[in-house]
Amino acid sequence: LLRHEHLLVREFETETDRALRLCIDATASMSYRGARAPGSKLAFAALVAAALGRVAITGGDPVGCSFIGGTQRPLPVSSGRESFERLVGTLEALEATGDTSRESELLDAGVGAIARAARRGSAVVVLSDLLDLGDGAKDAISSIAMKGRVLVVLEVLDPDELDFPFEDSTRLASLEGDYQVDTDGDARERYLEALGAARDGWERALLARGARLVRSKTTDDPVVVVRAVLDALR
C-alpha cells in the first residue's frame, strides 16, 4: 500500500474456456459442387473441421460442434479419443439442408448457442460460404468475438462461385429459395462486382469486432487451409 510504502500485487482469477467450438454451415447452398471441385463445399468444410478437432483434442483441449441447418444434432463440448470419433462420425453423416431465408431459427441454433455459452478465452471457428444467411447473420456471427473470445470465420467457396465460368446461355437455380436466372458470360462482370461487395461487407463486419477471416476454395490444399486457420486462432 502506498501509504505504508509497500507494493501490493493483487491477483484475480477469471473464468476462461479452452474449448474449441466449431460451427458448420450445413444449409442447402453448401451442397454445391462445380465440375472442377473434388467435392462439395460442405465436404471441404467438414474435412477442415475434423482436422481442427483432431489438433485441439491432441493438445488436450475439448471440442464441441454445432450446425446451421443440416441433418445432425450438435455435439456438446467434450475431450478425448471418443469425442473425436463422435465428431468424425457426425461429420461423415452430415448432409446439407435448410434455408435461413425461410427458417431464421437455423442461424440461432448454430450460432446463438455458442454466443450464449462460450466463455472468455474460448476459440470459435465458423465454416461457411457466407451466402444467403440472412440479414442478421453478419451481426450474429461477428458478435461471437465479444467478451474475450477468439473468432475465426473460414469462408468456403467453390471455384465456380469465384470466377463465374459460364459462357453459354445457362439457367442457374438457387439452392436456397425459389430463384432461377437465365444468364451467360455477359453477366460475369456484374456478378463478380456483387460478389466482391458481399465479401467486403463480411470482412468489414468481422474486423470491426476483432474477428479474423480466412478465405478458401474447395480446390485448395486442406492442410494449408487448416494451418491458416490455426495461425489466425493464435
WODAWO-V608294 format. One record per backbone hydrogen bond with DSSP energy under -0.5 kcal/mol. NH is the residue of the N-H (numbers start at 1). CO is the residue of the C=O. E is the energy in kcal/mol with one decimal. If there is no record, write none. Layout:
BEGIN
nh->NH co->CO e->E
nh->NH co->CO e->E
END
This chain:
BEGIN
nh->4 co->1 e->-1.0
nh->5 co->2 e->-1.4
nh->6 co->1 e->-2.6
nh->10 co->8 e->-0.6
nh->14 co->12 e->-0.5
nh->16 co->14 e->-0.6
nh->17 co->120 e->-2.1
nh->20 co->62 e->-2.6
nh->21 co->19 e->-0.6
nh->21 co->123 e->-3.0
nh->22 co->20 e->-0.6
nh->22 co->64 e->-2.8
nh->23 co->125 e->-2.6
nh->24 co->66 e->-2.4
nh->25 co->23 e->-0.5
nh->25 co->127 e->-3.0
nh->26 co->24 e->-0.7
nh->26 co->68 e->-2.6
nh->28 co->98 e->-2.5
nh->30 co->27 e->-1.8
nh->31 co->28 e->-2.0
nh->32 co->29 e->-1.3
nh->37 co->34 e->-1.1
nh->41 co->32 e->-1.5
nh->42 co->30 e->-2.5
nh->44 co->40 e->-1.9
nh->45 co->41 e->-2.5
nh->46 co->42 e->-2.7
nh->47 co->43 e->-2.0
nh->48 co->44 e->-2.3
nh->49 co->45 e->-2.6
nh->50 co->46 e->-2.5
nh->51 co->47 e->-1.9
nh->52 co->48 e->-2.4
nh->53 co->49 e->-2.5
nh->54 co->50 e->-2.2
nh->55 co->51 e->-2.2
nh->56 co->52 e->-2.3
nh->57 co->53 e->-2.7
nh->58 co->54 e->-2.5
nh->59 co->55 e->-1.5
nh->60 co->57 e->-1.5
nh->61 co->56 e->-2.7
nh->63 co->78 e->-3.1
nh->64 co->20 e->-2.2
nh->65 co->75 e->-2.0
nh->66 co->22 e->-2.6
nh->68 co->24 e->-2.4
nh->69 co->67 e->-0.8
nh->70 co->26 e->-0.7
nh->70 co->97 e->-2.7
nh->71 co->95 e->-0.7
nh->75 co->65 e->-3.2
nh->76 co->74 e->-0.5
nh->78 co->63 e->-1.9
nh->84 co->80 e->-1.6
nh->85 co->81 e->-2.3
nh->86 co->82 e->-2.3
nh->87 co->83 e->-2.1
nh->88 co->84 e->-2.6
nh->89 co->85 e->-2.4
nh->90 co->86 e->-2.4
nh->91 co->87 e->-2.4
nh->92 co->88 e->-2.4
nh->93 co->89 e->-1.4
nh->94 co->90 e->-0.7
nh->97 co->26 e->-2.6
nh->102 co->99 e->-1.4
nh->103 co->99 e->-2.6
nh->104 co->102 e->-0.5
nh->106 co->103 e->-1.8
nh->107 co->104 e->-0.8
nh->108 co->104 e->-0.9
nh->109 co->105 e->-2.3
nh->110 co->106 e->-1.6
nh->111 co->107 e->-3.1
nh->112 co->107 e->-0.7
nh->113 co->108 e->-1.2
nh->115 co->111 e->-2.2
nh->116 co->112 e->-1.9
nh->117 co->113 e->-1.7
nh->118 co->114 e->-2.8
nh->121 co->148 e->-2.0
nh->122 co->119 e->-1.9
nh->123 co->19 e->-2.3
nh->124 co->150 e->-3.0
nh->125 co->21 e->-2.5
nh->126 co->152 e->-2.2
nh->127 co->23 e->-2.8
nh->127 co->125 e->-0.5
nh->128 co->126 e->-0.6
nh->128 co->154 e->-2.4
nh->137 co->134 e->-1.3
nh->140 co->136 e->-2.4
nh->141 co->137 e->-2.8
nh->142 co->138 e->-2.4
nh->143 co->139 e->-1.9
nh->144 co->141 e->-1.5
nh->145 co->142 e->-1.6
nh->146 co->143 e->-1.7
nh->149 co->146 e->-0.8
nh->150 co->122 e->-2.6
nh->151 co->149 e->-0.6
nh->152 co->124 e->-2.6
nh->153 co->212 e->-2.9
nh->154 co->126 e->-3.3
nh->154 co->152 e->-0.6
nh->155 co->153 e->-0.7
nh->155 co->214 e->-2.9
nh->156 co->128 e->-2.3
nh->157 co->155 e->-0.5
nh->157 co->216 e->-1.6
nh->161 co->158 e->-1.1
nh->162 co->158 e->-0.9
nh->162 co->159 e->-0.7
nh->163 co->159 e->-1.8
nh->164 co->160 e->-1.9
nh->170 co->183 e->-3.6
nh->172 co->170 e->-0.6
nh->172 co->181 e->-3.3
nh->174 co->179 e->-2.7
nh->179 co->177 e->-1.0
nh->181 co->172 e->-2.7
nh->183 co->170 e->-3.4
nh->183 co->181 e->-0.6
nh->185 co->167 e->-1.9
nh->187 co->184 e->-1.9
nh->188 co->185 e->-1.6
nh->191 co->187 e->-2.5
nh->192 co->188 e->-3.0
nh->193 co->189 e->-2.0
nh->194 co->190 e->-2.2
nh->195 co->191 e->-2.8
nh->196 co->192 e->-2.5
nh->197 co->193 e->-2.0
nh->198 co->194 e->-2.1
nh->199 co->195 e->-2.6
nh->200 co->196 e->-2.4
nh->201 co->197 e->-2.0
nh->202 co->198 e->-1.7
nh->203 co->199 e->-2.2
nh->204 co->200 e->-2.5
nh->205 co->201 e->-2.1
nh->206 co->202 e->-2.3
nh->207 co->203 e->-2.6
nh->208 co->204 e->-2.0
nh->209 co->205 e->-0.6
nh->209 co->206 e->-1.0
nh->210 co->207 e->-1.2
nh->211 co->206 e->-2.6
nh->212 co->151 e->-2.3
nh->214 co->153 e->-2.8
nh->216 co->155 e->-1.8
nh->218 co->157 e->-1.8
nh->220 co->217 e->-2.2
nh->222 co->220 e->-0.6
nh->224 co->221 e->-0.5
nh->225 co->221 e->-1.9
nh->226 co->222 e->-2.8
nh->227 co->223 e->-2.2
nh->228 co->224 e->-2.0
nh->229 co->225 e->-2.2
nh->230 co->226 e->-2.6
nh->231 co->227 e->-2.5
nh->232 co->228 e->-1.8
nh->233 co->229 e->-1.6
nh->234 co->230 e->-0.8
nh->234 co->231 e->-0.8
END
